[in-house]
Amino acid sequence: MISGPDLTVDVGRLTLHNPVLTASGTFGYGLEYDDFFDVATLGGICTKGLSLEPRAGNPPDRICETAAGMLNAIGLANVGVEAFCRDKLPTLRARGVTVVANIFATSVEEFVELARRVDREPGIAALELNVSCPNVAKGGLQFGVDPVAAARVTAACREVTRLPIWVKMSPEAGDVRAVGRACEEAGADALSAINTIRGLAIDVETWRPRLGNKTGGLSGPALKPIALRIVWELAHAVKIPIIGIGGIATADDAIEFLLAGASAVQVGTASFADPLASKRVLDGVAAYCARRGIAARDLVGRMIG
Ligand SMILES: Cc1cc2nc3c(=O)[nH]c(=O)nc-3n(C[C@H](O)[C@H](O)[C@H](O)COP(=O)(O)O)c2cc1C
């Protein structure tokens, strides 16, 4: 039997069977995509941001298309952590899906409560702290752009969970390396980079903003060069692994992120246009590694120059 390339990667103490995950908020709770392909074949899925209580999110419209991307201001609509643990997680667990729970809160205390709650559940591989959502009035950016505040959330969660903690970086931080280093010192196991960046679109017929929330987070291909630059900077600023996110739609995109220093990647907006995007990216990375006779882990941080 001819064996395929070694696609396993280490994200700190967590070994993933391949480096391709889906990004929070762009892949539901994973099971929605099961009709398209076996989501357990991915390196993992990041859940929609979970809060303590269910959230309805922002008023419509909540998404609009822009050149080379989209703006969203969903406002973290989600079923709440209890419903997720009760209704979604058991199926994901039974199906062998690697689940990263993305959590969102408006205070350090709520983050701690969420981390404690998720820690009790078997079948969660890691916790991703969303300290960088630009579409909510409270929480979100208030933590992610400030090294002290981001570290405070990280340290407080570290005390109550044994799960690996990934902290999601904001491109809007003045010095994202300082935020990354502060989170590393506070006990983060990895940094996810990046979340969306705030933008605005206006309807020229009505003269109104195209989103109910006025501003929204820009995602998609437009974000990719910024995300790559931040991943590369972070990879040189911290010792913990980086998970690359931002405009990844093809295997070549993913490979660029690995070469820039990411140990794994997340596919986001691309799944809206093509529900099979993450599988396509994974198959393409596997084909690339096979063709070059290289293991996925040996691409990490290997950009020359
Ligand atoms: C509609 C939508 C909803 C999102 N919801 C979340 C969320 O709940 N939590 C989070 O950490 N990031 C969220 N994000 C950010 C993505 O996970 C990702 O960081 C960002 O979109 C950049 O990747 P992309 O260009 O591949 O989409 C959301 C993005 C979009 C487009």
The ligand as an SDF file (V2000), in Angstrom:
LIG
                    3D

 31 33  0  0  0  0  0  0  0  0999 V2000
  -19.9950   35.9340    8.8400 C   0  0  0  0  0  0  0  0  0  0  0  0
  -18.7940   35.8310    9.7380 C   0  0  0  0  0  0  0  0  0  0  0  0
  -18.9550   35.5280   11.0880 C   0  0  0  0  0  0  0  0  0  0  0  0
  -17.8470   35.4430   11.9430 C   0  0  0  0  0  0  0  0  0  0  0  0
  -18.0120   35.0980   13.2540 N   0  0  0  0  0  0  0  0  0  0  0  0
  -16.9320   34.9330   14.0680 C   0  0  0  0  0  0  0  0  0  0  0  0
  -17.0940   34.4960   15.4240 C   0  0  0  0  0  0  0  0  0  0  0  0
  -18.1940   34.2060   15.8910 O   0  0  0  0  0  0  0  0  0  0  0  0
  -15.9710   34.3970   16.1910 N   0  0  0  0  0  0  0  0  0  0  0  0
  -14.7100   34.6690   15.6910 C   0  0  0  0  0  0  0  0  0  0  0  0
  -13.7210   34.5420   16.4330 O   0  0  0  0  0  0  0  0  0  0  0  0
  -14.5310   35.0650   14.4090 N   0  0  0  0  0  0  0  0  0  0  0  0
  -15.6130   35.2030   13.5840 C   0  0  0  0  0  0  0  0  0  0  0  0
  -15.4290   35.5870   12.2810 N   0  0  0  0  0  0  0  0  0  0  0  0
  -14.0640   35.8460   11.7630 C   0  0  0  0  0  0  0  0  0  0  0  0
  -13.5080   34.6330   11.0170 C   0  0  0  0  0  0  0  0  0  0  0  0
  -13.4100   33.5050   11.8660 O   0  0  0  0  0  0  0  0  0  0  0  0
  -12.1360   34.9390   10.3900 C   0  0  0  0  0  0  0  0  0  0  0  0
  -11.2330   35.2830   11.4190 O   0  0  0  0  0  0  0  0  0  0  0  0
  -12.1870   36.0820    9.3840 C   0  0  0  0  0  0  0  0  0  0  0  0
  -13.3630   36.0400    8.6230 O   0  0  0  0  0  0  0  0  0  0  0  0
  -10.9930   36.0940    8.4260 C   0  0  0  0  0  0  0  0  0  0  0  0
  -10.9260   34.8890    7.6740 O   0  0  0  0  0  0  0  0  0  0  0  0
  -11.5470   34.7460    6.1670 P   0  0  0  0  0  0  0  0  0  0  0  0
  -11.0370   35.9100    5.3730 O   0  0  0  0  0  0  0  0  0  0  0  0
  -11.0590   33.4310    5.6730 O   0  0  0  0  0  0  0  0  0  0  0  0
  -13.0260   34.7820    6.3160 O   0  0  0  0  0  0  0  0  0  0  0  0
  -16.5420   35.6840   11.4160 C   0  0  0  0  0  0  0  0  0  0  0  0
  -16.3860   36.0000   10.0610 C   0  0  0  0  0  0  0  0  0  0  0  0
  -17.4800   36.0720    9.2140 C   0  0  0  0  0  0  0  0  0  0  0  0
  -17.2700   36.4040    7.7490 C   0  0  0  0  0  0  0  0  0  0  0  0
  1  2  1  0
  2  3  1  0
  2 30  2  0
  3  4  2  0
  4  5  1  0
  4 28  1  0
  5  6  2  0
  6  7  1  0
  6 13  1  0
  7  8  2  0
  7  9  1  0
  9 10  1  0
 10 11  2  0
 10 12  1  0
 12 13  2  0
 13 14  1  0
 14 15  1  0
 14 28  1  0
 15 16  1  0
 16 17  1  0
 16 18  1  0
 18 19  1  0
 18 20  1  0
 20 21  1  0
 20 22  1  0
 22 23  1  0
 23 24  1  0
 24 25  2  0
 24 26  1  0
 24 27  1  0
 28 29  2  0
 29 30  1  0
 30 31  1  0
M  END
$$$$
